[in-house]
Each structure stands twice: as structure tokens, then as C-alpha cells.
Amino acid sequence: MSLLSSFTKNSRLQAAIKTVAEARKNDGGKADQLFIKAYHEFEDVIAGDLVLAQSLYNWGFALLQQGRTKSGETAIALYKEAVDKFSFCAVVDPNFLGAAIDGGVALMELARIKAVNMDDGLYLSAKEHFERAEKIHKGTAVYNLACIYALMENDDACLAALLDAVKYGCLPSQQEVLSDPDLEKIKEKGWFLDFIESLRPVVDKTPSPEVAEVAEVAEVLPEKNVLAVEVETEASVDAPDTSEAAASSDGDVAADAEDSTIIRSEHYKL
């Protein structure tokens, strides 16, 4: 931080402190207005401090991870502290994506360990975190939202979120989706089974070059000559190549095999 920047922040801090002092001299609506003004001034002091934001996020992340190793009140206390750190990080840098996502995750895990109902503020706050993450970077928290909607049994919103997860390439593997406890309420529903079925790989039905060549020749030759063409094609494919090209090294053959595997993989993904 430069000397000028440090001086500016200190001036803003002193102004905020004076505003609080002024608020304490007043009461009612006037006092409330001054307190709110002071809060905004404090926010301005810490806004944009990247080191502070990174520190708060990683502090919250560590608390989240430790909370997962504990149970009962100890875990609850760690999750709450993690949420506080993520929230403070968001104040410093409103566009800090990790704080939005992991803050929502910490809230969901806190709600789960406390066994609260779906209309509890913890789940609603988690949903707000994920929605904020989506505004920062589209697609990053859409699967998390799908889980929230599944818990709420909002089928239409859940399906829309799952389809968006596919669209943005952020859907976990089928195995992870099917074993996700947050989706337990929808796993036997017809629309969800149809969605899972739609994710299964499409078998590539494109004919091989040899078959395609035979088909093309068959279209122009008399029927009696088709068999001869097929036999000749098969013979040319199966017969060993005695030309100089056949004297290529084993490495070249391996490279060809790898190429064909890559092609099959690409078709498999489609």
C-alpha cells in the first residue's frame, strides 16, 4: 500500500469515527441515519484491500475444512466462524467468487448438522450466496442451486439448474450426481431419470471409411459386381502391406493406435 493510499484510508477511517460520535449525540431516525452513514464509510475504508480479502477467504476456507472433521457444537461453532469470514471477505471484495460459493456451502453444511427445516434462514441465506456467485460468474454455482431446489422439491427450478450445469460444463460425474444426498428427494422422479438418461453417451453410428467406400461403389455398379468389390476391399484391408510404408517403426504404429483412441474418445463425449 502506497503512502498516499494509506493516508487516504486513515482519513476516511477518522471521518467514520467522527460520524459514529455524532450519531451517539442524536436519537431516533437522525441517529440511525448517521450510524448507517458510518457503516458505509467503514466499508469504503476496507473495500478493495486484496490482501485482506485473500486472508479472510483462506481463513474461512480453513475453518470450513476443520468443521468437516468435527461434530456437534464444535462443528457448528467452526461453520459459523467460517461463514463470518466469508461474509467479511465479501464486504471487502463484493466480487470475490470463492467467498460467495464457499459461504453458501458452509451455510448448507451448518443447516445440515443442525437439522433445520428447508424454510430455515440458513438454507435461504445459502441460496442467496449461490445466486450472488452466479451473478459474479455464470455457471459456477448453478449445480449448488440445483441441490437447493431439490431439497425444496422445486422440480422445475431444479431441472432448469441441472440443464444449465450441463450447458456450462460444471455438472459433476453421473456417479457423483446419483450419490449426492441433497438430490435424494428427486432421484426416483421420472423427469430426473429422464435427465440422467439424456447424459448417457451417444453411440457413434458413422460407418467406417471402408464400409462407406463399398456403399458408394455399390450405388454405381451392377448388383452382380458388389460382392466382388466387398471381397476386394476386405482383402486390401486385411492383407499385409509390403510397400516401403509398411517398414515404418513400431512407434508409428503406436501413434496411429493412439490417434484412433482419441477419435473414439471424442465421439464418446458427444
C-alpha positions in Angstrom: 0.0 0.0 0.0 1.4 3.4 -1.0 1.9 6.2 1.5 -0.9 8.2 -0.3 -3.3 5.3 -0.2 -2.6 4.7 3.5 -3.1 8.4 4.3 -6.4 8.4 2.3 -7.7 5.3 4.1 -6.8 6.8 7.5 -8.6 10.0 6.7 -11.7 8.0 5.8 -11.4 6.0 9.0 -11.3 9.1 11.1 -14.3 10.5 9.3 -16.3 7.4 10.0 -15.3 7.5 13.7 -16.5 11.1 13.9 -19.8 10.1 12.3 -20.3 7.5 15.0 -19.6 10.1 17.6 -22.1 12.4 16.0 -24.7 9.6 15.9 -24.3 9.0 19.6 -25.3 12.6 20.3 -28.6 12.1 18.5 -31.5 9.8 18.8 -34.3 8.3 16.8 -34.2 8.5 13.0 -31.4 11.0 12.9 -29.1 8.7 14.9 -30.0 5.7 12.7 -29.1 7.7 9.5 -25.7 8.7 10.9 -24.9 5.1 12.1 -25.8 3.8 8.6 -23.6 6.5 7.0 -20.7 5.5 9.3 -21.1 1.8 8.3 -20.8 2.8 4.6 -17.7 4.9 5.5 -16.1 1.9 7.2 -16.9 -0.2 4.2 -15.1 2.3 2.0 -12.0 2.1 4.2 -11.6 -1.7 3.7 -13.0 -2.0 0.2 -10.5 -3.2 -2.4 -7.9 -4.4 0.0 -6.9 -7.6 -1.9 -4.5 -8.9 0.8 -7.3 -8.6 3.4 -9.8 -10.2 1.2 -7.5 -13.2 0.4 -6.6 -13.6 4.1 -10.3 -13.6 5.1 -11.2 -16.1 2.4 -8.4 -18.5 3.2 -9.2 -18.2 6.9 -12.8 -19.1 6.2 -11.8 -22.0 4.0 -9.6 -23.4 6.7 -12.4 -23.1 9.2 -14.8 -24.9 6.8 -12.3 -27.8 6.3 -11.8 -28.1 10.1 -15.5 -28.0 10.7 -15.9 -31.1 8.5 -13.6 -33.1 10.8 -15.7 -32.3 13.9 -19.2 -32.9 15.1 -21.8 -31.4 17.4 -21.3 -27.9 18.9 -17.7 -27.8 17.9 -18.5 -28.2 14.3 -21.4 -25.7 14.5 -19.0 -23.1 16.0 -16.4 -23.6 13.3 -19.0 -23.4 10.5 -20.4 -20.2 11.9 -17.0 -18.6 12.1 -16.3 -19.7 8.6 -19.5 -18.0 7.4 -18.4 -14.8 9.2 -15.0 -14.8 7.5 -16.6 -15.4 4.0 -19.1 -12.6 4.7 -16.4 -10.2 5.8 -14.4 -11.1 2.7 -17.5 -10.2 0.6 -17.7 -6.8 2.2 -14.0 -6.2 1.3 -14.4 -7.5 -2.2 -18.0 -8.0 -3.3 -16.9 -9.9 -6.4 -14.8 -12.5 -4.6 -16.2 -15.6 -6.2 -14.8 -18.1 -3.7 -16.3 -16.3 -0.7 -19.8 -16.4 -2.4 -19.6 -20.1 -3.2 -17.9 -21.5 -0.1 -20.0 -19.2 2.1 -23.1 -20.9 0.7 -21.5 -24.3 1.2 -20.7 -23.6 4.8 -24.3 -22.4 5.4 -25.7 -25.6 3.9 -23.4 -27.8 6.0 -24.3 -25.8 9.0 -28.0 -26.2 8.2 -27.5 -30.0 7.7 -25.7 -30.5 11.0 -28.3 -28.5 12.9 -31.1 -30.5 11.1 -33.2 -27.4 10.4 -36.2 -27.3 8.1 -35.8 -26.2 4.5 -37.6 -22.9 5.2 -34.9 -22.0 7.8 -32.9 -18.9 7.2 -29.6 -20.9 6.8 -30.8 -22.5 3.6 -32.3 -19.3 2.3 -29.0 -17.5 3.0 -27.1 -20.3 1.3 -29.3 -19.8 -1.8 -28.6 -16.1 -1.8 -24.8 -16.8 -1.7 -25.1 -19.1 -4.7 -27.2 -16.6 -6.6 -24.6 -13.9 -5.9 -21.9 -16.3 -7.2 -23.9 -16.8 -10.4 -24.0 -13.0 -10.9 -20.2 -12.9 -10.5 -19.6 -15.7 -12.9 -22.3 -17.5 -14.7 -22.4 -21.3 -14.2 -20.1 -21.5 -11.2 -22.8 -22.2 -8.6 -25.6 -23.5 -10.7 -25.3 -27.1 -9.5 -25.3 -25.8 -5.9 -28.6 -24.1 -6.7 -29.9 -27.4 -8.2 -29.2 -29.0 -4.9 -31.1 -26.3 -3.0 -34.1 -26.6 -5.3 -34.0 -30.4 -4.9 -34.1 -30.1 -1.2 -37.0 -27.6 -1.6 -38.7 -30.1 -4.0 -38.9 -27.3 -6.6 -38.8 -29.7 -9.6 -38.9 -27.1 -12.4 -36.2 -24.9 -11.0 -34.0 -27.9 -10.2 -34.3 -29.3 -13.7 -33.5 -25.9 -15.2 -30.4 -25.6 -12.9 -29.2 -29.1 -13.8 -29.6 -28.3 -17.6 -27.6 -25.1 -17.0 -24.9 -27.1 -15.2 -24.6 -29.3 -18.3 -24.6 -26.2 -20.6 -21.8 -24.6 -18.6 -19.8 -27.8 -18.2 -20.0 -27.8 -14.4 -22.1 -30.9 -13.8 -20.3 -33.5 -11.6 -20.0 -37.0 -12.9 -23.1 -39.2 -13.1 -21.9 -41.3 -10.2 -21.5 -38.1 -8.0 -24.9 -36.8 -9.0 -26.6 -40.1 -8.3 -24.9 -40.4 -4.9 -25.5 -36.8 -3.9 -27.6 -36.8 -0.7 -29.0 -33.3 -1.5 -30.8 -34.9 -4.5 -32.3 -37.8 -2.5 -35.9 -36.4 -2.8 -35.9 -36.3 -6.6 -33.9 -39.4 -7.6 -36.9 -41.6 -8.3 -38.9 -38.9 -10.1 -39.5 -39.5 -13.8 -38.1 -36.2 -15.0 -34.8 -36.8 -13.1 -34.5 -40.3 -14.5 -35.0 -38.9 -18.0 -32.4 -36.3 -17.3 -29.8 -38.9 -16.2 -30.7 -41.0 -19.3 -30.0 -38.0 -21.5 -26.5 -37.8 -20.2 -25.6 -41.3 -21.4 -23.1 -41.3 -24.3 -24.4 -41.5 -27.8 -23.1 -44.4 -29.8 -21.3 -43.2 -32.9 -23.1 -44.8 -35.9 -20.9 -43.3 -38.5 -19.7 -46.1 -40.9 -16.0 -46.8 -41.2 -14.2 -45.5 -44.3 -14.0 -49.0 -45.8 -17.8 -49.6 -45.4 -18.6 -46.2 -46.8 -16.4 -46.8 -49.8 -18.1 -50.1 -50.6 -21.5 -48.5 -50.2 -20.6 -45.7 -52.7 -19.3 -48.2 -55.3 -22.4 -50.4 -54.8 -24.5 -47.5 -55.9 -22.9 -47.2 -59.3 -22.0 -50.8 -60.1 -24.4 -53.6 -61.2 -25.6 -55.8 -58.4 -23.6 -58.8 -59.6 -20.3 -57.0 -59.1 -21.0 -55.8 -55.5 -19.7 -59.0 -53.8 -16.5 -58.8 -55.8 -15.9 -55.2 -54.6 -16.6 -56.2 -51.0 -14.2 -59.1 -51.2 -11.5 -57.0 -52.8 -11.9 -54.2 -50.2 -11.7 -56.7 -47.3 -8.6 -58.3 -48.9 -6.9 -55.0 -49.3 -7.6 -54.1 -45.6 -6.6 -57.4 -44.2 -3.6 -58.2 -46.4 -0.1 -57.1 -45.0 1.3 -54.1 -46.6 4.6 -55.0 -48.4 5.3 -51.5 -49.6 8.1 -49.3 -48.1 5.5 -47.6 -45.9 4.9 -50.9 -44.2 8.5 -50.8 -43.0 7.7 -48.0 -40.5 8.7 -48.4 -36.9 6.6 -49.7 -34.0 6.4 -46.2 -32.7 4.5 -45.1 -35.8 2.0 -47.9 -35.3 1.6 -46.9 -31.7 0.9 -43.4 -32.7 -1.8 -44.5 -35.1 -3.4 -46.5 -32.4 -3.4 -43.5 -30.1 -4.9 -41.3 -32.8 -7.8 -43.8 -33.2 -8.3 -43.9 -29.5 -8.5 -40.2 -29.3 -11.1 -40.1 -32.1 -13.2 -42.7 -30.3 -13.0 -40.7 -27.1 -14.2 -37.5 -28.8 -17.2 -39.4 -30.3 -17.9 -40.9 -26.8 -18.1 -37.4 -25.3 -20.7 -36.4 -27.8 
